[in-house]
């Protein structure tokens, strides 16, 4: 290996190191412990269009609370079922959007780090 090739390798290595350091700095600034707690605390509530049902879900979309409007028990079961499904689906959508917003910095870091390694199979362990 001649001097020119060594310089090229050193330059490529320095660039990889800079990119990795930037990714790690972004990761550390995102404060993973804080975000984990924030995601665990997510609760999103939504109501059906007719306000018959109101559902609250956690970050994973699991139903944690369900409330009905006064007089809901006098409505047909199909109306109640539709209202619950609609409210829960909207609450889940909101929870997923909030979760994605919180973890976006980590997704960016993961993408940046993934770009540091070549895709070809000859470099895989």
C-alpha positions in Angstrom: 0.0 0.0 0.0 1.5 3.3 -1.0 1.3 6.7 0.7 -1.6 7.9 -1.4 -3.7 4.8 -0.5 -3.0 5.3 3.2 -4.0 8.9 3.0 -7.3 7.9 1.3 -8.0 5.3 3.9 -7.1 7.7 6.7 -9.4 10.4 5.2 -12.3 7.9 4.9 -11.7 6.7 8.4 -11.7 10.3 9.7 -15.0 11.0 7.9 -16.6 7.9 9.4 -15.5 8.9 12.8 -16.9 12.4 12.4 -20.2 11.0 11.2 -20.4 8.5 14.1 -19.5 11.2 16.6 -22.3 13.4 15.2 -24.8 10.6 15.5 -23.8 9.8 19.1 -24.1 13.5 20.0 -27.6 13.6 18.5 -28.4 10.4 20.4 -27.1 11.8 23.7 -29.0 15.1 23.2 -32.2 13.1 22.7 -31.9 11.8 26.3 -33.2 8.3 25.9 -34.2 7.9 29.6 -36.4 10.9 29.4 -38.1 9.8 26.2 -38.7 6.3 27.6 -40.5 7.9 30.5 -42.4 10.2 28.3 -43.6 7.4 26.0 -44.6 5.3 28.9 -46.7 8.3 30.1 -48.6 8.9 26.9 -52.3 8.8 27.3 -54.5 10.1 24.4 -58.2 10.5 24.5 -60.7 10.9 21.7 -64.5 10.9 21.3 -66.7 9.5 18.7 -68.3 12.0 16.3 -71.6 11.7 18.0 -69.9 12.1 21.5 -71.5 8.9 22.6 -68.2 7.3 23.6 -64.8 8.6 24.8 -61.8 6.3 24.8 -58.3 6.8 26.3 -55.4 4.7 25.2 -51.7 4.4 26.2 -48.7 4.7 23.9 -49.2 1.2 22.4 -52.9 1.8 21.7 -54.2 -0.3 24.6 -57.5 1.0 25.9 -57.0 2.3 29.5 -60.3 4.1 30.0 -63.7 4.2 28.3 -66.6 6.6 29.1 -70.1 6.9 27.8 -72.4 9.9 27.4 -75.4 10.2 29.6 -78.2 8.1 28.1 -75.9 5.9 26.1 -77.5 2.8 27.6 -80.7 3.7 25.8 -79.0 3.6 22.4 -78.9 0.5 20.2 -75.9 -1.8 20.8 -74.7 -1.2 17.3 -74.5 2.5 17.9 -72.5 2.0 21.1 -70.2 -0.5 19.4 -69.5 1.9 16.5 -68.9 4.8 18.8 -66.4 2.8 21.0 -64.6 1.5 17.9 -64.4 5.0 16.4 -63.2 6.7 19.6 -60.6 4.0 20.3 -59.3 4.1 16.8 -58.8 7.9 16.9 -57.2 7.8 20.3 -54.8 5.1 19.0 -54.0 7.2 16.0 -53.2 10.2 18.2 -51.1 8.1 20.6 -49.1 6.6 17.7 -48.5 10.1 16.3 -47.3 11.3 19.7 -45.0 8.3 20.1 -43.5 8.8 16.6 -42.8 12.4 17.4 -41.0 11.5 20.6 -38.8 8.8 19.0 -38.1 10.7 15.8 -34.6 11.8 17.0 -33.7 8.1 17.6 -34.9 7.1 14.2 -32.7 9.8 12.7 -29.7 8.5 14.6 -30.4 4.9 13.6 -30.6 6.0 9.9 -27.4 8.0 10.2 -25.5 5.1 11.9 -26.9 2.6 9.4 -25.4 4.7 6.5 -21.9 4.2 8.0 -21.8 0.6 7.0 -21.9 -0.7 3.4 -24.9 -2.7 2.2 -22.9 -5.3 0.3 -22.7 -8.8 1.9 -18.9 -9.0 1.7 -18.7 -6.6 4.7 -21.2 -8.5 6.9 -20.1 -10.5 9.8 
